[in-house]
Amino acid sequence: MSRQDEAVLTIFERSRPGRRAAALPAAEVPEPPLEELIPAQLLREAPPRLPEVAEPEIVRHYNRLSRRNFDLDTGFYPLGSCTMKHNPRLNERVAALPGHARLHPAQEPKRAQGALELIWLLQESLAEICGLPHVSLQPSAGSHGELAGLLLTRAFHADRGEARHKVLAPDTSHGTNPASVTMAGFEIVKVATDARGGVDMDDLRTKVDDDVACLMLTNPNTLGLFDENIAEIAALIHGVGGTLYYDGANLNAVMGHSRPGDMGFDIVHVNLHKSFSQPHGGGGPGAGPIAVSERIEPFLPRPQVVRRESGNGSRPHYELDHERPKSIGRLRGFQGNFGVFVRSYAYILSLGADGLAEASETAVLNANYLKARLSAGRAGKHLPVAFERHCMHEFVLSGRPMKKELGITTLDLAKRLLDFGFHPPTVYFPLLVEEALMIEPTETETKESLDSFAAAIDQILAEAEQDPEKARQAPYTTPVRRLDEVKATRRPVVRQRFA
Amino acid sequence: MLPAIGVDSIDELFAQIPDSLRLDRPPALPAGMSEAEVYERLAELAARNADCEQQVCFLGAGMYDHYVPAIVDAITQRSEFLTPYTPYQPEISQGGLQAMFEFQTMMSELTALPVSNAGLYEGPSSIASAAYLAIGATKGRRRFVVSRGVHPHSRETLTTYGAGFGAEIEEVGLDGGLTDAGALAAAVDGETAAVILQSPNFLGAIEDVASLGAAAKEHGALLVVAVDPMTLGVLRPPGECGADIALGEGQPLGNRLDFGGPSFGFFCGSEELIRKMPGRIAGETDDVDGRRGFVLALQTREQHIRREKATHNICTAQALNALAATIHLAWLGRQGFRELGELLVRRTAYARERLAAVPGVEPLHGAPVAREFALRLAVPVEPVLERCAERGIAAGYPLGRDYPEYEDGLLVAITERRTRAQIDALAEALGAAVADARGDLPVHITGNAPRGVG
């Protein structure tokens, strides 16, 4: 077996009969055969074929696997709309305190006052940042927040005796927006983008009518541009009685500078795993709290954490309020991803009011600097900015000229970047930009890391001018090279097969 | 940096935001704090919670105080697992993708169903996701027959989601702690998209899923079964009981309590459902040099490709929590996982017998149980819980919170951390609290008081 093959053995392939890691406590109680306790037809005959591996080999196995991952702690990770900012280790430490980590979710509120107060404090902080008075932390991620927002919209209209069917969203919206719309039982109506990268107001006007339940918008949008017409958009939607939903994936651009509530939004979701530094974990956990206006508040999920003043001079106490007759109900079990709340609250405390505003400023500065650096080099010719104006926290380039002139695609460029030690930007999104590359550097990158990324792009383009094949075949230095994704979908092998 | 951009100040970059929408003051939040100060503040809040190091915890109801082995923390805290995004660039994400593949294999083995996804948010919303899938899989049926033994949070979440995608939900009651088989069979019809069960159910009782599921098969409805993964070393797996989908709360596997999250939901199904599944699925493939590798398979189901036609809206889920489960299951291994299941069953049997022998305490049902069981008390439950809490014991979950018919009910959960001595101490505390309360009560309430339907 070659070295390469050895590296990719699964934990099952490392299994040898009789090996084990765990030593369990002694039973300490009578040990009758299980059949005496549970009828035989309810019992399992063959045990699940879990691996049989000793602890040292388990540790080695997962350490080896970890070394086949690229991660934010190792290098620049400019994924657009993902806000890959530094994850402070302090947050891990405080989340692991036994008072948080080993607190049972069904603990009676009286004996979980610290946790409920933390939830309440985070609710209040997010309400202030979003400019909306009420917050529920229950949704587990951004798309879960979107679904919550759409169900709130449905309940809001139903309460007024209306059943509306349409939800508007720009053609630049995140894919989760239309998917959430369908799940919530609405019909998606796409709104075009104008020449400046904002909502096409003429197109919007033709689509606004009294069957519109909601407009979903990201602002700044996925092109990284702030929609200057937002006040007019809000007036149009509110004019026909619809709600305005803010996809908070891009909130990192405006913290402490502009608030969705002040823009006219009724419902906002916040990605704690983006703007508020919860590590992404290779695909979660995250959390997608929602902030809402007064008119939406009665419908918030339950239970809601509320603060009760004691009235007798002692400290206020916190409760789980289930008595919410108009609530849309639960979206999940217990109180939400509390461990994520701890990390994000620690982050907000660390940065404070000024720090959050400065984070957004630096995020915007970094994005504009990188955009300028790239435009000044070969990217200016081959990879032009899709909408040439100052951006907010991210920007979108188009690889269309590069494809035409150099014969390499955005995918090729992305794969070649891997050889330079960078995570590529988001690619082929938003859909309206051909061969799109969406770049979000975040505030926690230095000028030097932005410079070296720009230099790498320049070098790849220079190389492609001479030898485009090099990028077309990239990457070369990664644990594996380009993988056959078609095969994985046509004939999916999604679990280990045992002989 | 400003000259390179061609502006004089950062503020110029914010000029694209209309003045009227600029916040003209700093946000009303405290000033930033040093790392040491933040630590102290958070530690102060944490200290006001009664966690499982301060109390002996018999609370369950879906989340359990299991021991999480040290290697779970050591590995999941590695930067390489903690800090990457979803593996959209497979060439530099092989570690995460292979871990997902191993997770899927383990969950598939536990449930005895061939296909597992890489995880969803948590247990209750996974049930709603199964219902959404069932609509598509049954060509638009929207009726759901749900046992009252399914976790109350799951039933409520299903109702919440159902208000969106359209669902008619019929609940089937319990009889002797178990789903009423006759009522279930009568409730299922040709419009039923899915029959949804949980085993062990919320009262801890092990359902005869195979028999109950026959009604679903008869009418072409999917059989969806929520299971406690920690029991699957000893209990007959859902895949051998005719389940089309098995899912559940993953917390018991390698995840700490965290006051309810983050944990993960697992979601396994039959081969026919693979293209309708929600969430990420890792698949094995080859690279251009013929080397083995892993990718996100079947992405054409997902929102970032299919948008409004996606099978689900889920994007960020709980990858790190699923990794924790994978490591925990590898650590337990084939032998250890079964032994742990046996340990739970035997300690639970001991605890059930021991507590039922306490005067004023009796079993709420006589059905077989694995790791959790329901009692009924002859006195009001909440004051008894308070008395036990004063002695450092979280005695269990008061069923009256969710089941008015079990106002006198107490749900007690056992893990490998609950020793015989702790169980004995619970019996003593419960006995003392009940005796005290009974002394204060009129005789007719302590005797043959009316009961909820068992």
Interface residues (C-beta under 8 A of the other chain):
Chain A: Q4 D5 V8 T10 I11 F12 S15 R19 R20 A21 A22 L24 P25 A27 E28 V29 P30 E31 P32 L34 L37 I38 P39 Q41 L42 L43 R44 E45 P47 P48 R49 L50 P51 E52 V53 E55 I58 V59 H61 Y62 N63 R64 L65 S66 R67 R68 N69 F70 D71 L72 D73 T74 Y77 L79 C82 M84 N87 L90 E92 R93 V94 A95 A96 L97 P98 G99 H100 A101 R102 L103 H104 P105 A106 Q107 E108 R111 A112 Q113 G114 A115 E117 L118 S125 E128 I129 G131 S140 A141 G142 S143 H144 E146 L147 L150 L151 R154 A155 G175 T176 N177 P178 A179 S180 V181 T182 M183 A184 G185 I188 L225 F226 E228 I230 A231 V254 M255 G256 H257 S258 R259 D262 M263 N271 H273 P279 H280 G281 G282 G283 G284 P285 G286 A287 P301 I328 G329 R330 L331 R332 G333 F334 Q335 G336 N337 F338 G339 V340 V342 Y345 A346 I348 L349 S350 L351 G352 A353 D354 G355 L356 A357 E361 V364 L365 N366 N368 Y369 K371 A372 R373 A376 R389 H390 M392 A414 K415 L418 H423 P424 F429 K447 Q473 P475 T478 P479 V480 R481 R482 L483 D484 E485 K487 A488 T489 P492 V493 V494 R495 Q496
Chain B: M1 L2 A4 I5 G6 V7 I10 E12 L13 F14 A15 Q16 I17 P18 S20 L21 R22 L23 P26 P27 A28 L29 P30 A31 G32 M33 E35 E37 V38 Y39 R41 L42 A43 E44 L45 A46 A47 R48 N49 A50 D51 C52 E53 Q55 C57 L59 G60 A61 G62 M63 D65 P69 I71 D73 A74 I75 Q77 R78 S79 E80 F81 L82 T83 P84 Y85 T86 P87 Y88 Q89 P90 E91 I92 S93 Q94 G95 G96 Q98 A99 F101 E102 Q104 T105 M106 S108 E109 L110 A112 P114 V115 S116 A118 G119 Y121 E122 G123 P124 S125 Y132 H151 H153 S154 E156 T157 T159 T160 Y161 A163 G164 F165 G166 I206 D208 A210 L232 G233 V234 L235 R236 P237 E240 E249 R256 L257 D258 F259 G260 G261 P262 F264 I274 R280 I281 A282 G283 E284 T285 D286 D287 V288 D289 R291 R292 G293 F294 V295 L296 A297 L298 Q299 T300 E302 Q303 H304 I305 R306 R307 E308 K309 A310 H312 N313 I314 C315 T316 A317 Q318 A319 L320 N321 L323 T326 I327 L329 A330 W331 L332 G333 R334 Q335 G336 F337 R338 E339 L340 E342 L343 V345 R346 R347 A349 Y350 P368 A370 L385 A389 A394 Y397 E416 T419 R420
